């Protein structure tokens, strides 16, 4: 499987709290026009601007970035929220991945917190065509993001 890969630090505007950022990594299959986007919460993002509190805004900001970085004709995206020791100043708990079910409205993506489901790291690797995600610290270093 020959998938295109993309990563960036995504900047978006949290609907209640203002400027926010997260690590965005994505994979795209040009044959099916399907993408997978993993959005990792970062400890240096302000606490009141978390990705799960406003994932609709995250997805709305990420879509044009993904279209520019991967392909303008993306047909569908599997959205995944990613948390771990890199997400919090005082880390607690294991690394987690959650597939989010977003709805599309006239105003863009909305997350109603319905239909979300946990994924294993192995399932995420499979969605990336067998390519394991690099550790968040390594991905941020490759992007020149201070950690």
C-alpha positions in Angstrom: 0.0 0.0 0.0 1.5 3.3 -1.1 0.1 5.9 1.3 1.1 9.6 1.4 2.2 10.9 4.8 1.9 14.4 6.2 2.6 16.1 9.6 2.5 19.6 10.9 1.9 21.6 14.1 -1.7 22.7 13.5 -2.8 26.1 14.8 -6.5 26.8 15.2 -8.9 29.0 17.1 -10.6 27.3 20.0 -14.3 28.4 20.0 -14.2 29.7 23.6 -10.6 30.3 24.5 -8.6 31.5 21.5 -5.4 30.4 19.8 -4.5 26.7 20.2 -2.2 24.1 18.6 -1.7 20.4 18.4 0.4 17.9 16.4 -1.4 16.7 13.2 -0.2 13.6 11.4 -2.1 12.1 8.5 -2.0 9.4 6.0 -3.8 9.4 2.6 -4.6 6.6 0.1 -5.0 8.2 -3.3 -6.7 5.1 -4.7 -9.6 5.3 -2.2 -9.2 9.1 -1.5 -9.5 8.2 2.2 -7.4 9.9 4.9 -6.6 9.2 8.5 -5.8 12.2 10.7 -4.3 11.8 14.2 -4.4 14.9 16.3 -2.1 14.8 19.4 -2.8 17.0 22.4 0.4 18.8 23.4 1.4 19.8 27.0 2.4 23.3 25.8 -1.1 24.0 24.5 -3.1 26.0 27.1 -5.2 23.8 29.4 -8.4 25.6 28.5 -7.9 25.0 24.8 -7.9 21.2 24.6 -8.7 19.3 21.5 -11.5 17.2 22.9 -13.4 20.3 24.1 -13.6 21.7 20.5 -12.6 19.0 18.0 -15.0 20.4 15.5 -12.8 23.5 15.3 -9.7 21.4 15.1 -11.1 19.5 12.1 -12.3 22.6 10.4 -8.8 24.1 10.7 -7.2 20.8 9.7 -9.2 20.1 6.5 -7.7 22.8 4.3 -4.2 22.0 5.7 -4.7 18.3 4.8 -6.1 19.2 1.3 -3.0 21.3 0.7 -0.5 18.9 2.2 -1.9 15.6 0.9 -4.6 16.0 -1.8 -7.3 18.5 -2.7 -9.8 15.7 -3.4 -9.9 13.9 0.0 -13.3 12.1 0.1 -13.4 11.1 3.7 -11.3 11.4 6.9 -11.1 9.2 9.9 -10.4 11.6 12.8 -8.4 10.3 15.8 -7.6 12.1 19.1 -4.3 11.1 20.7 -3.2 11.6 24.3 -0.2 10.5 26.3 2.6 11.7 28.5 3.3 14.4 25.9 -0.2 15.9 26.5 0.1 17.0 30.1 2.6 18.8 32.3 2.0 16.2 35.0 1.5 13.0 32.9 -1.0 10.4 34.1 -2.3 7.3 32.5 -1.4 5.5 29.3 -1.2 6.6 25.7 -4.7 6.6 24.1 -6.2 6.9 20.7 -9.9 7.6 20.1 -11.7 7.6 16.8 -14.1 10.5 16.7 -17.4 10.5 14.9 -17.9 14.0 13.5 -20.9 15.4 11.7 -20.7 17.8 8.9 -23.1 20.8 9.0 -23.5 24.0 7.0 -21.0 25.5 9.4 -18.4 22.7 9.1 -17.5 19.9 11.4 -19.2 19.3 14.8 -18.4 16.8 17.5 -21.4 15.7 19.5 -19.3 13.1 21.5 -21.5 10.3 20.2 -20.1 7.2 18.5 -16.5 7.8 19.7 -14.5 4.6 20.1 -11.1 3.7 21.5 -8.4 2.3 19.2 -5.2 0.4 20.0 -1.8 1.6 18.8 -1.8 -1.4 16.5 -5.1 -0.4 14.9 -3.7 3.1 14.3 -0.6 1.6 12.7 -2.8 -0.5 10.4 -4.8 2.6 9.4 -1.4 4.2 8.5 -0.7 1.3 6.1 1.5 -0.5 8.6 3.7 2.5 9.4 4.0 3.1 13.1 3.6 6.7 14.3 6.9 8.2 15.5 7.0 9.3 19.1 5.5 12.7 19.5 8.8 14.2 20.7 10.5 13.0 17.6 7.8 14.3 15.3 7.9 17.7 17.0 11.7 17.8 16.7 11.5 17.0 13.0 9.1 19.9 12.6 11.4 22.3 14.6 8.7 22.7 17.4 10.2 23.4 20.8 9.4 20.7 23.3 
